[in-house]
Amino acid sequence: MLKSAEKTGTNEYTISLSIAADAFEAAVNKAFHKRKNSITVPGFRKGKAPRALIEKVYGEGVFYDDALDIAFPDEYEKALAEAKIDAVDNPRDFDIAEIGKNGVELTCKVTVKPVIEISDYKGLSAVKTSVAVTDADVEADLKKKQEDNARELDVDDRKTKKGDIATIDFEGFADGEAFEGGKGEDYDLELGSGSFIPGFEEQVEGRDIGESFDVNVTFPEEYAEELAGKDAVFKVTVKAIKERQLPELDDEFAKDVSEFDTLDELKEDIRKTLTESREKSAKSAFENEIYNKLANLVTDEIPDCMIEKTIDNMITEFRYNIESQGIPYEQYLSYFGMTPEGMKENYRERAEKDVKIELALEKIAELEKVEVSDEDLEAEYKAMAERYKMDVEDVKKAILAESLIKELKARKASEIVLSSAVEEEAPAEAEEDSAE
């Protein structure tokens, strides 16, 4: 039971609690039954020695540590609830004043969620980017569709030129030795694409089918360490040449690549799609900047453990996404010369911002007296069930109502902030740059 809860630091409480003698005795008995099969007592088979004898041989407190592990969590949670403390980390710095037949008396320290102060969260402002779509934008998108639908035709009556797709065999040598990853067969290289080492593609231009030749290059300084800055020679053979033939931009093209009958209709749809996409991006960027300003309103000290937990969650999600693509996380880090510690630091600033936003929205929900009705809760459960193709009752078992209510309150608080936000006009120069 809770004896006292005293604030002993910023976002820190020292809790004093006791575990009654009968509750601790029950925990000791559980610990005995849990461990008895692993304890050896002369004259008894494992698991057959009585508790009293084990305590006599090994000491009265032989089971106390395990018993405390069993009894403490429930008593601790009750103490937090009674003291109305919102802990954000595991308890630490235990000081056990008494443990034995009379029960347990102890104190521990706990980090709590900060009680923040926030104001002026309505009327936050940010620039919202122009979403104007020009004729040039439409033509550029149409050009990409044209290139995506180009035909590749075999060529055998001329040399390679920029824009061709040259099928080549190649093998690279540095310091006279072949190097790993420097060999390829029947590789289709688009000349002028810039996909190979600088200087390589230009030396493949002007070649005949069947021609073998050397390509001399220097690896960039930022290349893989074992090759960075080194001179290399590639032995190359051109095996085939293809040229890309672009389709005519006419009504027939529109019919082939879309559900529209005319090129004008296709262009109008491109304009509409580009506009919707830019509006979505502009809205997202605007809201993100408002959230940044909301985070800046939180000047209270944030417990580092909250930021660390957020970082861990971010990395767990990122790791899952990487490994679901078949790339081991450690291998991904090595590709980019990253360490696990460096990866954590990369997330720190974003994690701190997210924690501040979460705390701000929670406080705003309190200040605005935001409520979540039973109808709100039920509607969200149904929406989640549809989204994840699950039965509503299964969703309710997986996600506690308390957690969902907290999320819905934050969502409503967010709507209060965003609905009052002010769109600033972009400076003329910025508008011109975005149009380009």
Order of alpha helices (4+ residues) and beta strands (2+ residues): beta-beta-alpha-alpha-alpha-beta-beta-beta-alpha-beta-beta-beta-alpha-beta-beta-alpha-alpha-alpha-alpha-alpha-alpha-alpha-alpha-beta-alpha
